[in-house]
């Protein structure tokens, strides 16, 4: 597995009182998609927690929609 671009080191945390933390969490999970898939592939006990290919596609679509919403609010 190669190096990921950027300097993100951890997954973001969801903070109920921060309105845009869901977008931050989604961005982080998409950023670390290859790492998450590798970890789940190496440990079959984590398989129930993995996203299906369709769920990954939906996550990416939701991320794009949330970015548009956030940009319109700022």
Backbone as a ProteinNet text record, in pm:
[ID]
protein_1_A
[PRIMARY]
XXXXXXXXXXXXXXXXXXXXXXXXXXXXXXXXXXXXXXXXXXXXXXXXXXXXXXXXXXXXXXXXXXXXXXXXXX
[TERTIARY]
85.8	0	89.9	61.9	140.3	100.5	171.8	143.5	18.6	-60.1	-177.4	-134.2	-197.1	-162.5	-215.9	-150.7	-198	-134.8	-182.6	-122.1	-219.9	-333.7	-433	-377.6	-385.8	-329.6	-435.3	-552.9	-654.9	-792.6	-884.7	-1023.7	-1079.5	-1168.1	-1232.4	-1334.9	-1366.6	-1463.3	-1593.6	-1704.5	-1834.7	-1864	-1900	-1932.1	-2075.4	-2169.3	-2310.3	-2338.6	-2257.2	-2282.3	-2216.6	-2139.1	-2078.1	-2154.2	-2218.2	-2307	-2234.9	-2107.2	-2038.1	-1946.3	-1956.5	-1867.8	-1902.5	-2027	-2061.7	-1985.2	-1974.5	-1898.4	-1750.7	-1695.6	-1555.6	-1532.4	-1624.9	-1613.2	-1621	-1713	-1729.1	-1605.4	-1554.5	-1431.5	-1316.4	-1302.6	-1193.2	-1207.4	-1328.2	-1347.8	-1320.5	-1360.8	-1332.2	-1182.1	-1118	-972.8	-899.4	-941.3	-876	-938.6	-1013.1	-1083.7	-989.1	-876.3	-783.5	-728.1	-702.1	-650.6	-758.6	-880.1	-991.5	-1014.7	-1013.5	-1033.9	-921.5	-798.7	-686	-700.1	-738.2	-755.1	-866.6	-976.4	-1088.5	-1053.1	-980.2	-938.1	-843.9	-766.9	-671.4	-735.2	-857.8	-923.2	-1069.6	-1100.8	-1236.6	-1341.6	-1300.7	-1396.3	-1453.3	-1384.2	-1430.6	-1522.8	-1536.1	-1615.9	-1758.6	-1827.9	-1964.1	-1969.7	-1857.9	-1853.9	-1811.6	-1779.9	-1732	-1847.9	-1819.6	-1919.1	-1915.4	-2032.2	-2040	-1996.4	-1965.9	-1932.1	-2042.1	-2167.4	-2277.2	-2279.4	-2248.7	-2245.4	-2130	-2015.1	-1904.6	-1945.2	-2015.7	-2062.2	-2158.4	-2251	-2344.1	-2270.5	-2169.6	-2090.7	-2024.2	-1971.1	-1905.2	-2005.5	-2125	-2230	-2277.2	-2296.7	-2338.7	-2231.9	-2106.6	-1996.9	-2002.3	-2022	-2030.7	-2149.4	-2262.4	-2381.6	-2359.9	-2298.2	-2273.7	-2175	-2076	-1979.6	-2051.8	-2143.6	-2220.3	-2302.3	-2364.5	-2446.2	-2360.4	-2245.4	-2156.6	-2106.2	-2070.7	-2021.9	-2130	-2254.2	-2361.2	-2390.1	-2353.2	-2376.2	-2263.9	-2148.5	-2035	-2016
-117.9	0	123.5	217.3	338.4	444.4	552.3	666.2	738.9	786.5	866.7	1011.8	1083.2	1224.9	1305.2	1413.4	1499	1463	1529.1	1509.5	1457.7	1409	1355.7	1229.6	1220.9	1107.1	1021.9	1077.9	1004.7	1027.7	940.6	961.3	1078.1	1152.4	1263.6	1207.1	1284.7	1246.3	1321.2	1250.7	1316	1387.6	1514.2	1595.8	1645	1595.5	1631.2	1781.7	1858.4	2002.2	2081.6	2013.5	2079.6	2037.6	2129	2095.8	2033.9	2060	2006.1	1888.1	1831.7	1720.7	1593.8	1577	1460.5	1464.3	1580.9	1595.3	1564.7	1612	1583.5	1433.5	1364.9	1220	1147.1	1187.3	1124.9	1147.9	1269.9	1301	1211.2	1194.9	1113.9	967.4	914.9	774.6	752.6	845.8	834.1	846.1	937.2	954.9	825	760	638.3	509.9	517.9	402	283.7	306.3	195.4	134.4	216.6	167.4	86.8	138.6	68.9	-66.3	-70.2	-196.4	-295.8	-248	-335.5	-392.8	-308.1	-355.2	-458.1	-433.1	-526.5	-656.4	-645.3	-765.1	-852.3	-791	-864.2	-925.1	-886.5	-936.3	-966.3	-1092.2	-1131.5	-1095.7	-1073.8	-1036.2	-895.8	-814.9	-678.5	-671.6	-779.3	-781.1	-727.5	-759.6	-705.9	-552.9	-489.1	-343.5	-274	-350.5	-289.6	-241.2	-139.4	-89.2	-174	-195	-265.2	-167.7	-217.8	-126.5	-22.2	-63.1	32.9	138.3	98	194.2	292.6	246.7	338.7	441.7	396	488.8	591.4	545.1	637.7	736.1	688.9	777.1	887.3	851.1	951	1050.5	1003.1	1094.5	1187.7	1132.8	1214.8	1318.3	1278.9	1372.2	1489.7	1461.7	1568.4	1660	1601.9	1682.7	1769	1714.3	1792	1904.3	1881.5	1986.8	2103.4	2074.9	2181.1	2258.5	2185.7	2251.2	2341.1	2290.3	2366.8	2491.7	2476.3	2591	2698.5	2655.9	2754.8	2827.8	2767.2	2829.4	2924.3	2909.4	2993.7	3109.6
0	0	0	-88.5	-100.9	-0.4	-6	80.9	33.5	126.2	93	75.9	-16	-31.2	88.2	118.8	227.4	359.8	465.3	596.3	702	661.1	755.1	819.3	951.4	1024	1094.7	1121.7	1196.7	1136.1	1174	1135.7	1216.8	1156.3	1227.6	1325.2	1421.7	1523.4	1504.1	1518.2	1507.8	1638.9	1627.7	1744.4	1726.3	1806.2	1786.1	1786.3	1855.8	1863.7	1751.3	1665.5	1548.9	1425.3	1358.9	1248.3	1129.5	1110.8	994.2	1027.2	1146.4	1181.4	1103.3	1060.8	978.5	846.6	787.3	664	688.6	798	830.9	847.6	914.7	933.4	800.1	717.3	586.8	499.9	500.4	426	471.8	602.2	656.6	616.2	622.3	584.8	436.5	353.7	210.3	186.3	256.6	243.4	279.7	386.7	434.9	380	273	217.2	194.1	131.8	102.9	231.2	330.2	458	529.4	530.4	595.3	529.7	396.8	325.9	357.9	368.8	402.4	543	637.4	775.2	786.3	718.5	724.2	652.1	541	469.3	550.6	639.1	721.4	845.8	876.4	997	966.1	949.3	910.4	1015.8	1139.8	1244.9	1222.9	1142.6	1115.1	993.4	920.6	797.9	816.3	925.7	941.2	947	976.2	987.4	858.5	757.2	633.5	547	468.3	374.2	247.6	190	62	-47.8	-167.6	-276.9	-303.7	-293.4	-311.9	-201.8	-78.2	32	15.7	-36.5	-62.9	-167.6	-273.1	-376.8	-317.5	-233.3	-168.2	-77.8	-7	79.8	-1.3	-117.3	-201.5	-258.4	-295.2	-343.2	-231.7	-112.3	1.9	34.3	28.9	54.9	-42	-170	-269.8	-242.6	-204.4	-175.9	-51.9	50.9	172.7	147.6	62.7	29.6	-34.7	-126.5	-192.1	-89.2	3.6	107.6	196.4	237.6	324.5	252	125.7	49.4	34.7	21.8	5.9	138	250.1	379.9	421.1	358.6	399	304.9
[MASK]
++++++++++++++++++++++++++++++++++++++++++++++++++++++++++++++++++++++++++

